[in-house]
Amino acid sequence: MGKRTISPGGSISGQVELPGDKSISHRYAILGALAEGTTEISNYASAADCQSTLECLRQLGVTIEKRDSVVRILGRGLGGLESPRRTLDAENSGTTIRMLAGVLAGQPFSTTITGDDSLRRRPMRRIMDPLRQMGAEIRGGPGDCAPLEIRGGKLQAIEYTPPVPSAQVKSAILLAGLYAEGITTVRESVSTRDHTELALREFGAQVDCSRGVVRIHPRPKLAACKLVVPGDVSTAMFLIGATLILPGSSLLLHDVGLNPTRARVLDFLVSSGAAIRVPALHSRASELTGTVSVAHRPLEGGTISGAEAAEMIDELPMLAALGPFTEKGIEIHDAKELRVKESDRIAVLSEGLRQMGARVEEFPDGVRVEGRSAGKLRGAKVDPRGDHRIAMALAVAALGAQGDTTIADAECVAVSFPGFFSTLERLRGVA
Ligand code: S3P
């Protein structure tokens, strides 16, 4: 597979429109398939993960037309999915397999869903337990990982508190709740992204949310919608990271999703001294979006722990990789979920940063990357083990190192941001 060489230096300048948010795209596609009528989604994510969701939905009998970033989904109604002829393949996408498991739990047929090597190592007990409690029969592979064989059927509402903060688990239960007898309740001790709740309402479901408790009423008639997906703030983070690392840089990002359950990372960066402003805020259906401007300025760094770590879970690799460029370094705790993402992100990122000369201490639930050490970073050969966010975080750190860095299997960035390298080159003026 292809490697990529990053030469350091230069500066970022210009403007960028981001690809659509990955999390929101999955949700709009799944709900479009369950709605009545044709749903039109603009700025649908170019991320490979979101194409996996469309492909699985096609296998379930849903007609989907796609032209550039506009997706039209001919909804089948809540009861209209068809038994697939073959095993569904979620490829690398945890959101696809876990959210679809919730839908499949409510179907009157059996489905097997699996994924690539990385996905088949990720924990699935977290969705199997609540969906079984609701009445679905689910058989997992070795270690209760995928492939999952899901025999759906009559479901009962449950009240459930997920043992780990996870929007994917919450979403799987809420989607199954559409098919259940009674009102399904999910209690969260740490709030996670609320795109499913917002999207369900957009499509006409009744969802009540208050202080960490979400309730879904069953059997709504979901109505097709016309929706625009905001730009992906987690993807934006890598371009923001490059801007913060390279002196003389400034960048304007248009139409960035700023849902408060996703945008905490911007607050953290501002409190750490970053020159980030949001000159314009809009709302896109129920999602908040805005223009974000960022300019290079030295960062103080600091510690991320507790609920903050859960809220910024996808941004932590990039934040950690900013560590050497900060005054105090970056320290992360309460993030052991990072170990069960597309890779063991704590181990793989630590290894990559160390190979570049950074001083890194690993904890079971986090990492500490020493500050004031940008001068020690040197180009190296690094291997993100097929993990898109690690590949992008290391590529950004490489911009501030001495000498070239080679990233193995760099095309894995396509899982969330196929245009990452070309966008970075364009903004550095080296395209
Ligand atoms: C996601 C939830 C998070 C996140 C993932 C996308 C979602 O995973 O890391 O990239 O779209 O719901 P968990 O639910 O495992 O925390």
Residues whose N, C-alpha, C, O or C-beta is under 5 A from the ligand:
A	BS01	S3P	S23 T95 P165 S166 A167 Q168 V169 I313 D314
